[in-house]
Amino acid sequence: MALHPIDVELPGDANSRYSVDWSGDAQGQMLAVARPRSVDEVRAVVAYCADKGIAVIPQGGHTGLTSGAISPKPGCLIVSLERLNAVREIDEGNFSITVEAGCLLQNVKDAADERDFLFPLSLGAQGSCQIGGNVATNAGGVNVLRYGMMRNLVLGLEVVLPDGSLWNGLGGLRKDNRGYDLKQLFIGSEGTLGIVTAACLKLLPRPEVTETAYLGLDTFADAIDLFSRARRSCADLMSGFEIIGAECLPLAREIYPQLQSPLAGDAPVHVLMEVSASRLVPLRAMMEVFLTQAMEADLVRDAVLAASIAQAQTFWRIREGLVEGHGRRGYHVRSDISVRLPQIAPLIEQLRAMLEDNFAGWTSQSYGHAGDGNVHFNALPPAGLPLPQARAIGAQIEGRIFQIVEAMDGSISAEHGLGRTKRDRFASSVEATHLTMMRTVKRAFDPANIMNPGCILAEDEVAA
């Protein structure tokens, strides 16, 4: 099947955006970049590659952190979904929106907002990441506590399979018990089973009132105790509960130099808590009572309840800025780990002690979505340490992080996926039966192993 010349372009610059993801940790290689404008063009590209035995790597907004959308080897065709970006339908009566894979998350949120709905997935990269990538990586973010991960927000998918055929599963039903729920296989599959070209997503009523509090606490253990109380007091009205070690604030100021802590004094641990509802719910009174009780119980040393939307945005800028600040620092060890909620504080304590006792000069950074058990523990190298040496030591630190997490029966990838950077560690840490089932699914959908080979599963594992 011949392709129109405009549909496939040579990359031109080996350092182009198609060769790297947001982490910048790896440089990808490629045969060329295809940028289809329609589902039929995606099908044509994939069918052509299947016929010629060319590996295909689907690519979204380049915001990944595990090298899942770039290839370390030449000869792969990058299929960018950036031109497949239409909002196909908003079904207000069904509380759903159907969009193509290349739609930016922010554009989907804006389209929902214009109709007085909420699409609740919320990420720092939402101005760049695409819905297809959000589906492929089962994206998380700051609202998982209330609304769940991307998996919980998908009603249906449209997928181009590895032979170029199309599966239309865009039904938009909330209850459908006709056999296997096939869409779930593609959510989190990182492009290894097919290319998501469109998704039908849940919409929710847009909250009319939001209350945001910024709190200072003594310990992470206090933060988890506070969360447990908040979960019972606020129930499903709580949409966010973020923990931030005080050591992270200088990183946020590297992005927002004028940023100041909302707290009157110093506190080792900061918490961002948010609740939202309709106007019928007296949210502010509820938050005032809850925070008063928390301070009387000596769980909170200082609390600031946002007096305006602008002040609430300033609170969130601390959380958003620290992530960008880490990126500006260049190479560092980043982790995306999860444990059961009662283990969060012991996990952070062990990780901090491990770094301090064994890796002199490295600086720990602890923050995360405490309400869903997800912790980001990062380690910054000493200033002036040569990059090759930093990477070598960083690999040791990452290995120690994974050991501690696995000893707690936790996960080494809470929301970023496995990609290629965590693939081998994953394979060595799970039971053989787990890997066998995953390989069986991969071979059933992609027997020739042309879809994103080497991502999630090593190529020799799939072929064995």
C-alpha positions, 0 to 999 in steps of 0.5 A, spaced: 500 500 500 503 506 497 503 512 502 502 519 499 509 523 500 506 528 505 504 523 510 511 521 512 517 526 513 524 524 514 526 527 521 531 532 518 534 533 525 536 528 530 535 532 536 528 534 534 522 533 538 520 526 536 527 524 538 526 525 546 521 526 551 520 531 557 525 527 561 531 528 556 534 522 559 535 518 552 536 520 545 531 516 540 533 514 533 528 513 528 527 511 520 522 517 519 516 520 522 509 519 520 504 524 521 497 522 519 491 526 519 485 521 519 484 514 522 484 511 515 491 514 514 493 511 521 491 504 518 494 505 512 501 507 515 500 501 520 498 496 514 504 498 510 509 497 516 506 490 518 507 488 510 514 490 510 516 488 518 517 495 520 516 497 527 511 502 529 512 507 535 506 511 537 507 518 539 503 523 543 505 530 546 513 528 548 511 529 556 513 521 558 518 520 563 520 513 561 522 513 554 516 509 552 515 513 546 522 513 543 526 508 540 534 506 542 534 503 535 534 506 528 529 503 523 523 504 527 517 509 524 514 514 529 507 515 528 505 522 531 498 523 532 498 530 533 494 532 527 489 527 529 486 532 534 478 533 533 473 534 538 468 529 535 462 530 539 460 532 546 453 528 548 451 532 554 445 528 555 450 522 556 455 526 560 461 524 555 465 527 550 469 523 544 475 526 542 481 524 537 488 521 540 492 528 538 487 532 542 491 536 548 488 535 555 487 542 556 483 543 550 479 537 552 478 540 559 476 547 555 471 544 551 468 541 557 468 547 561 465 551 555 459 546 556 459 547 563 462 540 565 468 538 568 473 533 565 477 532 571 484 529 569 489 534 571 496 534 570 502 539 570 503 537 563 496 538 560 498 544 556 502 539 552 500 532 553 495 528 548 489 524 550 492 518 546 498 518 551 494 519 557 490 513 555 496 509 553 499 510 560 493 510 564 495 517 566 494 519 574 495 526 576 492 530 582 485 528 582 486 521 582 483 521 589 476 523 587 475 521 580 480 515 579 486 515 574 485 515 566 482 508 566 476 510 570 474 516 565 474 512 559 467 509 556 470 507 550 476 507 545 477 506 537 484 503 536 488 501 530 490 494 531 497 492 529 495 489 522 492 495 520 485 493 522 480 498 526 476 496 532 471 501 534 469 500 541 466 507 542 460 505 544 459 510 550 456 505 555 457 505 562 454 498 563 456 493 558 457 486 560 458 483 554 464 479 555 471 481 556 472 489 557 477 490 551 478 497 552 482 496 558 487 492 555 489 498 551 489 503 557 496 503 560 499 498 554 503 504 552 502 503 545 504 496 545 498 493 542 495 498 538 494 505 536 489 509 540 486 514 535 480 516 539 476 516 546 469 517 549 471 520 556 466 521 562 464 528 563 462 530 570 458 536 573 463 542 574 463 544 581 461 550 583 465 552 589 472 550 591 475 551 597 483 550 598 487 550 604 495 550 605 497 547 611 503 546 615 505 540 619 511 537 623 511 530 620 509 526 614 506 521 619 501 527 621 500 528 614 497 521 613 493 521 619 490 528 617 488 525 610 485 519 614 481 524 618 479 528 612 477 522 608 472 521 613 470 528 614 469 530 607 468 523 604 468 524 596 468 532 596 475 532 597 479 532 590 486 533 592 491 532 598 498 533 596 504 532 601 510 537 600 517 536 603 519 543 605 526 542 602 522 542 595 520 549 596 526 552 593 525 548 587 519 552 586 522 558 587 527 557 581 520 557 576 517 563 580 522 567 584 517 571 587 513 565 590 513 565 598 510 560 603 503 561 605 505 559 612 506 564 617 512 560 620 517 554 618 514 547 617 517 541 615 511 538 611 506 542 607 499 539 605 495 542 599 488 540 600 482 541 596 474 540 596 469 542 591 461 541 590 455 544 588 453 551 591 448 547 596 454 544 600 456 549 605 464 547 603 467 553 607 464 552 613 465 545 613 473 546 612 473 551 617 470 546 622 475 541 620 481 545 620 479 547 627 479 540 629 485 538 626 489 544 629 486 542 636 488 535 635 495 538 634 496 535 627 496 542 624 501 547 626 499 552 621 493 553 616 491 558 611 484 557 607 484 561 600 480 567 600 480 567 593 481 563 586 487 567 585 490 565 592 488 558 591 492 558 584 498 561 588 498 555 593 497 550 587 503 554 583 508 551 589 506 544 587 506 545 579 513 549 580 517 544 584 516 539 578 518 544 573 524 546 578 526 539 578 526 539 570 530 545 570 536 542 574 538 537 569 539 530 570 537 527 577 534 521 580 526 521 579 521 516 582 514 514 581 512 509 587 506 507 590 505 503 597 499 502 601 497 509 605 499 507 612 506 506 609 507 512 606 511 516 612 515 510 613 517 509 606 519 517 606 523 516 612 527 510 609 528 513 603 531 519 606 535 515 611 538 511 605 540 517 601 543 521 607 547 515 609 550 512 603 550 518 598 554 524 601 552 530 597 545 528 594 539 532 596 532 528 597 526 531 595 519 528 597 512 530 595 506 526 592 499 525 591 498 522 598 491 520 598 492 515 593 499 512 595 503 515 590 510 518 592 515 522 588 522 521 591 527 525 587 535 525 589 539 531 586 546 530 585 551 535 588 553 541 584 559 540 579 558 533 579 560 530 572 554 528 568 557 521 567 559 520 574 552 523 576 548 518 572 552 512 575 551 513 582 544 515 580 543 508 577 545 505 584 540 510 588 534 508 583 536 501 585 536 502 592 529 506 592 526 500 588 529 495 593 525 499 599 519 499 595 519 492 593 520 490 600 513 494 602 510 490 596 509 497 593 509 499 585 516 502 582 511 505 577 505 509 580 503 513 574 508 514 569 508 507 566 514 502 565 516 504 558 524 502 557 527 505 563 523 501 568 522 495 564 527 490 566 527 492 573 519 490 573 521 483 569 526 481 575 521 483 580 514 480 578 512 473 579 513 468 572 506 467 572 505 475 571 510 476 565 507 469 562 500 472 562 502 479 559 507 476 554 501 472 552 496 478 551 502 481 547 503 475 542 495 475 541 495 482 539 501 483 535 505 476 533 510 480 529 512 484 535 512 491 531 508 495 535 513 499 540 517 493 541 522 493 547 517 497 551 514 494 557 516 487 555 523 486 552 523 484 545 527 477 546 521 476 552 516 476 547 519 472 541 521 466 546 
